């Protein structure tokens, strides 16, 4: 596996990973009708725009690629709350590669990129009930910092926790 900065031509693959990951990771947490309605073709233009607005290394999208193509990605940038703090806004992988170490490698590459941007700390948000993601983050040194918000994705109330970790 290799990681690299995403380019606008990667938007279709990134949208596909995003939708497949959501549909698998959030089954049972988010209403199935919401997950079933997700469509990579509707997500592609948003990802193309997001990737095109990259200000590397302080913001952008990093992809994980194997011989099979793009199998994961992470979106990073300044926190909306505190721009001097980095935020990993997205980190998703195809369900077929869960448990293979690709998520861990993608996390390490993302932390390296954030360090190159000279951030000293980072945050991310995770659904409280997403135990798989929380295990990945905690193994990488992330800890819940006590902040939480309610999310109404798909019309149900979900709790999101903020995780934080120092960089460098």
HELIX and SHEET records of a PDB file:
HELIX    1   1 UNK A    8  UNK A   10  5                                   3    
HELIX    2   2 UNK A   11  UNK A   25  1                                  15    
HELIX    3   3 UNK A   32  UNK A   37  1                                   6    
HELIX    4   4 UNK A   40  UNK A   52  1                                  13    
HELIX    5   5 UNK A   95  UNK A   97  5                                   3    
HELIX    6   6 UNK A  102  UNK A  116  1                                  15    
HELIX    7   7 UNK A  131  UNK A  139  1                                   9    
HELIX    8   8 UNK A  153  UNK A  155  5                                   3    
SHEET    1   A 7 UNK A   2  UNK A   5  0                                        
SHEET    2   A 7 UNK A  60  UNK A  66 -1                                        
SHEET    3   A 7 UNK A  69  UNK A  78 -1                                        
SHEET    4   A 7 UNK A  86  UNK A  93 -1                                        
SHEET    5   A 7 UNK A 121  UNK A 127  1                                        
SHEET    6   A 7 UNK A 158  UNK A 166 -1                                        
SHEET    7   A 7 UNK A 143  UNK A 151 -1                                        
END                                                                             
